[in-house]
Amino acid sequence: MRMRRATHRQMASLCFGLAIALTVGTLAAPAAAQEPVAPETLLRRMASTMIGADTIAVTVEELSDRVGSDGQKVLVAGEATIRVSRPDRLLAKAVYDGRRIDTGYAGSDLLLLDHDRATYGTYPVSGPISAALEVVSERFRAFAPVTELLSDGVLEKIQRDVVVMRDLGEKPVQGTTARHLLLLGTTRDVQLWIRVEEPVLPLRMVVTDVSVAKQPQRIFHLTEWRLGVEMAPEGLELRIPEGYRREEIRTLDPLE
C-alpha cells in the first residue's frame, strides 16, 4: 500500500510538473512574424492616406540629372514647400536651380510669380486641385512627378504604365522603417520608399526616364509631412507684388 501511494504521489508530481513546463513553454514561445502586406495593398494604403487628407503640407527636395540640348547630363537641384487644401487650393514656393518661383491656385487661373525676374503669369484652368496639379506638372514641368502623389487619382497616376512591380524589402528612411517598391514601366521606372507605420506616406521617390538613351533620374526626398492641419484661406493666397510685369511663362524647367 505504501509503495502504491508513493507511486501515485510521484505520478501526480510528474504530471503537475509537466503541465507547468508546457504552460511556461507556451507562454515563452515567440509570436509568429507577421507577413508583410502585398505591394499593391501598401500602395492602396498610401493612396488612401493622401486622398483622405483635406489638407496636406510637405517639403520636397529634388536632385535630378537632365539631358541638355547638347545631349549631356546636367545636375539640377531644387526645393519646394507645397501646401494643398481640398478641393481647390494650392500654394507652392520653390527654389529651382536658383530660380525662385511661387505657384498659386484658388479654383480658377493658375498664378505663377518669378521673383528673380519680377514677372508674373497666369494660365487658364478651373476645377479641383487635380486639374491645377496636372497643369503644373505637364505644362510647366514643375515638381513632377511628385504632383501625382498629391492628386486625387494618385493610384492610377503612379501605376499608369507599370508592367512589373517588385518588393525590395524594408529599409530605414528618415529614422523610420519604409518598404522599398520598384515599379517597372514602359516609359519610366519608379522607386518608392513608403512608410510602414501609420500614417502610410511616401518618404522618397526616384523616377528614371527609360524612354531616352541616357535614362536621366529625378530623386525626391519628401519630409515634414503634415496632414489635416488647419489652413486659413488667406494663408494660401498668392498676390502679385507691386512692380511685377506680366509675362508669358512657358516653363519652370531651367533647361528649357
N, C-alpha and C positions, 0 to 999 in steps of 0.2 A: 504494500500500500504506500509506504513512504517513497519507494522508487517511482511508482506511478504518479504520485502527487508532484514529486520533483520534476518529472518529465513534463507534466502539464505546465508547471511554472516556467520551465525553460522554454517550452514551445510558445507560451504566451509572451514571454520577454522577447523571444526571437521575432515573433510576428509584429509586436509593437515597434521594435527597433527597425524592422524592415519598412513598416508603414511610415515612420518618421523619415527614414532615408529617402524613400520615394517622394514624400511630400517636399522635403528640402530640395531634392534634386529637381523636382518640377518647378519650384519657385525660382531656383537659381538658373534654370535654362535660359539662354539668351533668346530675346524675341527675334522672330524671323525678319530678315531685312525686307523692307518694302520695295517692290518692283517700281522703277521709275516710270512715270507716265509716258505714254507714247508721244513722239514729237508733234504729231497733229493735235493731240489733246493740249499740249503745252502752248502751242500757237493759238489755239482757240481761247485758252485761259488768258493769254496776253491780250488778245483782241477784245475779250470781254472786259478786261480791266480798263483798257483805253477808251472803249466806246461808252462804258458805264460812268465815266467821269464827266460831270458837267463842265468842269474847268481843269485845265492842265497847264503846268508850267515846267519847263525843262531847259537845261543848258546843254548846248551841243558844241563839242569841239571836233573840228574836222582837220584831217591831214590827208591830202589826196595828191596823186600824180595824174597829170593830164597830158594829153598828146597835143602839142602845139602845131601851128601851121607848117612848121619845118619838119614835122614828124618826130621831134624829140620830146621826151617826157619832161614836164615841168612840175615841180613840187609846189603845191598851193596849200596854205593854212588859213583857217578861219574859225571864228567862234560866234555863237549866236545865243541869245536868250529868247525863247519862244513862249508866248502865252496865248492860250486858246480858251474861249468861253463859248460854249454851245448855246444857241445854234449857229451864230453868225458873226463872232468877233475874233479878231486875230491881231496880235501885236508882236512883231519880231524886230529885235535890234541886233545887228550883226556887224562884225568887222571881218571883211572877207579880202584876204591878201592886201591888207592895209586900207581897204576902201570901206568907209562907214556908211551903212545903208540901214534905213528903217522902213518897215513894211507894215501897213495898217489896213484893216478891213472891218467894216461895220454893217454888213448886209448888202452893200452896193458900192461899186467902184473901188478897186484896189488902189491904194495910195503908196507911192514909193518916194522916199527922201534920200538924196545923195548929198551927204553933208560935206564931203570933200569938194564937190563942185558947186555947192549951194544951188542945187536944182531939185525939181520935183516932177513926178509924172503920175498919171492915172491910167488905169486900164479898166474898161467896162466889164463888169462881172456882177452877178447877183445870185442870191440863193444861200444855201447853208455853207458852213465853213469848208466843207469838202470841195466846193466849187472854187473857192479862193485858193485853197492849198494846191489844187491841181494847176491853176494858172501860175502860181509862184514857182512850182516845180517845173512844169513843162514849158511855159512861155519865157520865164526869166531865169530858169536853171539855177534857182537858189534853194539851198537846204535839201535838195533832192538827194537821195530818196527818203530822207528822214520824214518828210511831209506825209509819206504813205502811212507811217506809224500813227499819225495824228488824225488821219482821215476816218470817216465813218465806215468806209469799206476797207479797213486795214487788212483783213484776212485775204480778201480777194486780190488786193493790190500786191501784197507780199508774195503770194503764190501764183501770180498771173502767168508765168511761163515756166514754172517748175516742172522738171521731168523726174528728178530723183531727190529724195530728202533723206539725210543721214544724221544720226545722233552721234556726236563725237565725245559724249560724256560730260561730266561735271568739271568745272574749272573755277578757281577763285577769281572774282572780279569785284573791285571796289569793296573789299572786305566782306563779301558775302559769296554764297555758292550760286553759280549760274550754270545752266545747261548750254552747251555749245552745239548749235544746229547748223548744218550745211545744206543749203537749198541750191541744187544744180539746175540751171535753166538753159534755154536755147540762146538767149542773148546776154544773160548775166548770171553770175553765181553770187548768192547772198549768204553771208555768215551772220548768225545772230547768237549773242550770249544773253540768255533770258534768266532773270532772277527766279529761283525756285520757290522761295518763300513768298507769302503774300506781302504786299501786292506784287503780282507777277508782271514784271516790267522788263523791257529791253534795256540792257546796260551798255552794250557795244554792238556795232554793226559794221561789217566790211562788205563792200559791193565791188565785184570785179566785172568789168565790161569784157565779155568774151567774144563780142561781135567784131572787134578790131584786133589787128595783129599783136600790138604791144600790150593788150589787156590791162589798161590802167585801173588802179584801185582807188576807192574812196573809203577812208577809215573814220568812223564816228564814235566818239565817246559821249554817252548820254548820262548826265549827272544832275543832281539837285532836283529830282522829280518832286513835284507837289501836285497832288490830285484832290479835287473837290474843295479847294480853298476859296474863300470869298474874293471875288474880283469886282470892284466897283466899276461901272461902265466908263466913268470919266478917267479911270486909270488905264483904260485900254484905248483911249482916243489918241489919234495922231494928228497933230496940227502942223500946217505949213508955216515955217518960221518966216518972219518978215525979211524981205530982200531976196528970197529964193525965186529963181526964174523957172518958168515952165519949160520942160524939155522932154522929148520922147526918150524913154529909157527902154532900149531894145533887149538888154540882157543884164544880169548881175554877175555873169561869169567873167572873171578878169582876163580870160584867154580869148574872148570873142569880141 
